Amino acid sequence: MTEAHPTPGAGAVIIVDGRMLLVRRGHGAYTGHWAVPGGRQRRGEAMRQAAAREVLEETGIDVEVGDLVWAGDIMDENDPPSYHYTVVDFAATPIGGTLESGDDAAEVRWVPLDEIRSLPLTPTMFDLLDRLGF
């Protein structure tokens, strides 16, 4: 059944030493494709809290969440769409943790900025990379 409203989501853009932290999606839309860590916002959770939680669940890394860097919609082309997420991505800085894939991430790794576009990416990653100038 199609939801009546978009589902809010939050993600994090984490760049350290010329590398971006990416996850390969383990299931759902775009399984096998790479994206920044992120996911659904929970009721009562602020967007920045959702971003930090999702990063920790998917990558094992604790982050401090900063400024907004990208916002957009993820949906298919059906009318009405069979899924619709409104996603907000924030800049984030690692403050602890141990890198390991978890939750719905099949794989997690630091990817050099000049190699990101060579990976199979989720469609919205191209817009994010363009906005960031990569």
PyMOL commands that set and color helices and strands:
alter all, ss='L'
color gray80, all
select helices_A, chain A and resi 47-59+113-118+123-132
alter helices_A, ss='H'
color red, helices_A
select strands_A, chain A and resi 7-16+19-25+34-35+38-40+61-75+84-97+105-112
alter strands_A, ss='S'
color yellow, strands_A
deselect
rebuild
show_as cartoon
